[in-house]
Amino acid sequence: MSEAAVTLRDDIRHDWTVDEIRAIHDGPLMDLVFRAATIHRRYNDPADIQRASLLSIKTGGCPEDCGYCSQSAHHKETGLARQRLMPVETVLNEAAAAKAAGATRFCMGAAWRQPKDGPEFDAVLSMVRGVRGLGMEACVTLGMLTASQAERLAEAGLTAYNHNLDTGPDYYDKVVSTRTYDDRLTTLERVRAAGIGVCCGGIIGLGEEVSDRAAMLHVLANHAPHPESVPINALAPVAGTPLGDAATPVDPFDMVRMCATARIVMPRSRVRLSAGRRGLSREAQTLCFLAGANSIFYGERLLTTANAEEDADAALLAELGIRVAEPVMEAAE
């Protein structure tokens, strides 16, 4: 019996093994997509694809050495200009414009290892309150958090905190050396304990093996509850970074496989088709949606890298008959 024909369980699992996830990922592509699409329709509305907008509110100068990131202070040849934290009013104007363009979630990223308590963190709290006041979901990514910082973000009304694992635990130190995998997991625990939704995924195309991709999904799928959002990113090489010379683009079918596998093991999570989408054809994006991806970042930039154009996105979604989703606040399960 093929994987596609396996009877779906009524419960959502948190006891996946890496071998199970690898077997799902590596199965015949058509069966994989069919199984993912079936599960997706069981737990989600397939016509509901959320549009999110992402803004870099503080750019460059990060002390971390992530091999893919243009914002690292270690990678001085990227030519990226540092920018201080944006004024609250400017950020809220950007959020209002994103809402007018159809976004229901506004994500704000600051290039910090960890925010310091004080005026800048207070400003971020004001940004969160302002975005929520616009009737939008608010998400931030600020690096590692203390428990008290997570609690203050929750009090401000933060919907979700983004803190990606990037890859599997065994490959992580090949990507970044200035923090550990456990550092990431600790922040995720603090976010969840504060009652904030978790947005956590990874990047493919970092030089990792398929086993590392399966291992990353294994970590996420065995969290209870599952992350509300799971971004699936493809490496967008940036000149001047250690991974800037990556010669082989990520195969679009690899993105489809990752979206489908994430959907199968985390049925109710938002699977966010994120960085690298600009390199996917309309047909490849559609296959990702069929396989369970149900969110995109909407706008011309993702922090410091180019994204698909808004007009092209709107045209594709309209052609597919996709409606703009209302904000969804509940947990993935």
ABEGO torsion letter per residue (X at the ends): XBAAABBBBABBBAABBAAAAAAAAABBAAAAAAAAAAAAAAABBAABBBBBBBBBABBEGBABABAABAABAABAAAGBBBBBBBBAAAAAAAAAAAAAAGBABBBBBBBBABBBBEAAAAAAAAAAAAAAAAGBBBBBBAEBBBAAAAAAAAAAGBABBBBBAGBBAAAAAAABAABBAAAAAAAAAAAAAAGBBBBBBBBBGAGBBAAAAAAAAAAAAABOBBBABBBBBBBBBBBGBAAAABABBBBAAAAAAAAAAAAAABAABBBBBBBGAAABBAAAAAAAAAAGBABBBBEABBGABBBBBAAAAAAAAAAAGBBBBBBBABBAX
